Amino acid sequence: DDATPWRDLGAIFRTPTVLLLFVQAVLGCLPWGIIVTFLVDYLHVDVGYSIKNATWIMTARSIGALVGHGIGGELGQRIYDWKPRASQWHAALAKVIATPLLVLIFQTPRSPHQMPRLSVIAFSLGLVASQVGLIVHACMANVTAPRARASAIAIHSIFNDLGKGGGPWVVAKIIKRYGRRRTFVWTTVVAWGGAAVVQYLCSFTLEADEAKIRERSGPEVSERGDPEMFADVARRSVKSQVDVESEFLDAANESTSLLSRRDAAPP
């Protein structure tokens, strides 16, 4: 039936869980845009670290994220097996914990002598915050028809990019009025706090949407929509998340190069 794929695609925008995840993507990626675009420069200029040490703090976050991917996949599966909706509590709690960790980095007093403390905080931030993406991808797969899953994840990526790309532009405008530290802190609190609330709301819609998609798609989903879908998607996501972390490090290296050239330029 040629109309079936289009009907499944339209169903994406009629699925409450998917719509909530789109909103979560925009809010959740705003602080990530700040981390990639501003953090190295902020630690160098505002906190007083050398460019090398500021980049090492970013590396600590990336290492924590890689560890968090493995933990998030296995822990997320166990939580999902216990109660599917609890996976959304897991993601919301991860955002709640990650928020003060990032705020602590932004609130660090101007001093170059807190490298061990900041490295531990950055590692913990990566460890906790990285678990959310795995849960979101698995959740998205479980509430969309097999033929529409790739489209749903692609659309979700667009909303992610809106947060990562558009966020720094909005933040730069706010910085002119309130300064970097205040802007970074409040953007983190509002964006990740809002994302946590939206993720929690998914717990009220997830199980009903999973039941609807299995009923609508019949045997095609009964074969692929079992609880192990969560673990399968989470494990497959690890490679893509490694690529994301590589992009973060590339961005940090580019920022380091630009900052070094700026500092070396004559006044």
Disulfide bonds with the S-S distance in Angstrom:
none
